[in-house]
Amino acid sequence: MPPQPKRKISKGRRDRRRAHDALTPMHLVRCSHCSSMRLPHHVCPDCGTYKGRTVLDIEAEKKK
């Protein structure tokens, strides 16, 4: 059999260990071209624009 803990871990010690396990919500910004939500400093997945200019041709990729 595997070894068992000698003592019960207190609630405070358990909770301090789990203090960094919480998930953080994604930070989203609104696209200036199509007003959909996207990640900051990323190309918009809906319209393919970045910093006001078209980087990806989304319609061509949808046809593939």
N, C-alpha and C positions, 0 to 999 in steps of 0.2 A: 504494500500500500504506500501511496505517496505521503510525505510528511505533512502533518497538520499544523495550523497556527497554534502557538502556545497561549496567546491571549486574544481576547476580542479587540478588534480595532474600534476605537471610539468614534462617535458620530462626527466630532470636530475634525479628527485626523482624516477620516474618510472624505468629508466635505472639502477640506483644504486640498486634498489630492485631486478632487474633481473640479476645482475652481477654474481650471483652464480648458475644460472640455466643452464649454458652451460654443455653439455655432454663432458666427457673426453674420448679419444679413449682408447680401451683396449690395454694393454701392452702385446705383444706376443713375444715369443722367439722360435727359431727353435729347434726341437727335434734332439738330437745328434744321434739317432738310425735311424729314418725314414725320417728326414728332413722336417716334416710337422710342421705347426705353432701350438703352444700350450701355455697355461698360465704358467708363471714361478711357480715353486714349486708345480706343479700338475702332475699327471700321464698323459702320452700322450694318448689321446682318440683313436688314430689310431693304435698304436702298443702295448700299455699297458706297456711301460717301464718307470722307474723313477730312476734317478741317475745311469744309465747304467745297471740296472738289470730288468728283466721281473717281473712285479707285478701282472698284470692281463692277463688272457688268453683270448684275444679278439676273436679268432676264435671259441672258445667254446661258448662264449656268443652270437655270431652271429647265431650259429646253433639252439639256443633255440627259 
